[in-house]
Amino acid sequence: MRRLYVAGNWKMNLNLAEAKALVEGLKKGLAAEAQIDVAVCPPFYMLVALAELLKGTRIGLGAQNCHFEAKGAFTGEISPPMLKDAGCDTVIIGHSERRQYFGEAGELLKKKVVAALGAGLKVIYCIGETLTEREAGRTEAVISRHLREVCGPDVSLDHVTIAYEPVWAIGTGKTATPAQAQEAHACCRSEIAKIYNAAVAAAVPIQYGGSVKPDIARELMSQPDVDGALVGGASLKAANFLGIIEGALAARK
Ligand code: 13P
């Protein structure tokens, strides 16, 4: 059975003192034996300090973006080896906010994924349709396009988690229903089976993201193809994030 994986995408929020307090709260609240993978993805400048706090714990550390080159004249960017050096084990790539506000797509995202995996990072690759695309009946086509932008015989999914994040559910308080999430996740999995094969599709974890809250976590993660969550707003408070983790664990009991 695929492991559960809940990650917190803090986006551009918190200051260092708040971040440290949040991490301490998570360390205290997360049972050592819980059968779940957990990670936090803070803003870049906090990574080194938080890596120190997370040493020896089972909470992973992710960045929210990276460049595809290892080094060079790319002002304002950060490379996958630098993220490793900072203590990260994971990086989010292709988040809809990167696609929407920074024009990231296709070829560029593939280069980022390849570079991150090459540097020994795990990747959370985000995909998902906008409201207009959903209303036009294009959800499956968008899922397929986003997956095919990155997936192929030259990219192994061994260290990749897919995060299905419908854009209309992000930060809106409008969570996809468990049935909507399941339908989209099943679509992701069948698309991955077409690109690779059934075994790869069965193994790849698929997180749901978009207004995940503790009260809906259990039902969402009870869906057969929902293997966890990528949490935005609710990951900024220890009690909420831990509540989502509890919901995820309850879904697998
Ligand atoms: P919210 O949970 O705030 O809707 O954000 C989801 C998200 O974008 C996680 O990457």
Residues whose N, C-alpha, C, O or C-beta is under 5 A from the ligand:
A	BS01	13P	N9 A169 I170 G171 T172 G209 G210 S211 V212 L230 V231 G232 G233 A234
